Amino acid sequence: MAVDAVLRLQGSTNLSYIHIIKIAGGSIRDSFLSDGFIMEKTISVGCPRKMTDCKIMCANTPMDYDKIKIYGTKVKVDSMDKVAEIE
């Protein structure tokens, strides 16, 4: 698997493109090499277990609305009440 992973880099020497994901409780026989992107997500109670024709967004930030930070944005306000409203 390690040789196949390096060969898939197609001549690139950047080994940071290879990611090893360790999952507790798995054995060496559960290991596999995947083409593409792997996303592990726990399904909540009441959520559908299978979806078809869906669109997927990959983001590197938490999607909780109260934790989203937008860097480099400028907002002009004329009072501290407006600042509190934006926050």
C-alpha positions as CSV (number, residue, x, y, z in Angstrom):
1,M,0.0,0.0,0.0
2,A,2.8,2.4,0.8
3,V,4.5,1.8,-2.6
4,D,1.1,2.3,-4.4
5,A,0.5,5.5,-2.5
6,V,3.9,7.0,-3.5
7,L,3.4,5.9,-7.1
8,R,0.1,7.7,-7.2
9,L,2.0,11.0,-6.6
10,Q,3.1,10.7,-10.2
11,G,6.7,11.9,-9.6
12,S,5.9,14.6,-7.0
13,T,8.2,14.4,-3.9
14,N,5.6,16.1,-1.6
15,L,4.7,13.3,0.8
16,S,2.3,15.5,2.7
17,Y,-0.2,14.6,0.0
18,I,-0.5,11.2,1.6
19,H,-2.6,11.1,4.7
20,I,-3.0,8.2,7.0
21,I,-6.3,8.0,8.9
22,K,-6.2,5.9,12.1
23,I,-9.5,4.6,13.4
24,A,-9.8,3.0,16.8
25,G,-10.8,-0.6,16.8
26,G,-9.7,-1.4,13.3
27,S,-7.2,-4.1,12.3
28,I,-4.5,-4.2,9.7
29,R,-6.8,-6.2,7.4
30,D,-9.3,-3.2,7.4
31,S,-6.6,-1.0,5.8
32,F,-7.1,0.3,2.2
33,L,-5.8,2.9,-0.2
34,S,-8.5,5.3,-1.5
35,D,-8.5,7.5,-4.5
36,G,-9.9,10.9,-3.6
37,F,-11.3,12.3,-0.4
38,I,-12.5,10.5,2.7
39,M,-14.8,12.2,5.1
40,E,-15.8,10.6,8.4
41,K,-19.0,11.9,9.9
42,T,-21.2,10.6,12.7
43,I,-24.8,10.4,11.7
44,S,-27.1,12.1,14.2
45,V,-30.4,10.7,15.4
46,G,-33.2,11.4,12.9
47,C,-30.9,12.2,10.0
48,P,-31.2,10.2,6.7
49,R,-28.7,7.4,6.3
50,K,-28.7,7.5,2.5
51,M,-28.9,10.5,0.2
52,T,-29.0,10.7,-3.6
53,D,-28.3,13.6,-6.0
54,C,-26.8,15.6,-3.1
55,K,-24.2,18.4,-3.3
56,I,-21.2,18.2,-1.0
57,M,-19.2,21.1,0.4
58,C,-15.8,20.5,1.9
59,A,-14.7,23.2,4.3
60,N,-11.8,23.5,6.7
61,T,-13.7,25.5,9.3
62,P,-16.5,24.4,11.7
63,M,-19.9,25.2,10.4
64,D,-21.5,26.2,13.7
65,Y,-23.1,29.6,13.1
66,D,-21.8,31.0,16.3
67,K,-18.1,30.1,15.6
68,I,-17.7,31.2,12.0
69,K,-15.0,33.8,11.6
70,I,-14.6,35.9,8.5
71,Y,-11.1,37.3,8.2
72,G,-10.3,40.4,6.2
73,T,-13.8,41.8,6.3
74,K,-14.4,45.5,7.0
75,V,-17.6,46.8,8.4
76,K,-18.3,50.5,9.2
77,V,-20.7,51.3,12.0
78,D,-21.6,54.5,13.8
79,S,-22.3,53.2,17.3
80,M,-21.4,50.4,19.7
81,D,-24.9,49.1,19.5
82,K,-24.4,48.2,15.8
83,V,-21.1,46.4,16.7
84,A,-23.0,44.3,19.3
85,E,-25.7,43.6,16.7
86,I,-23.2,42.4,14.2
87,E,-21.5,40.2,16.8
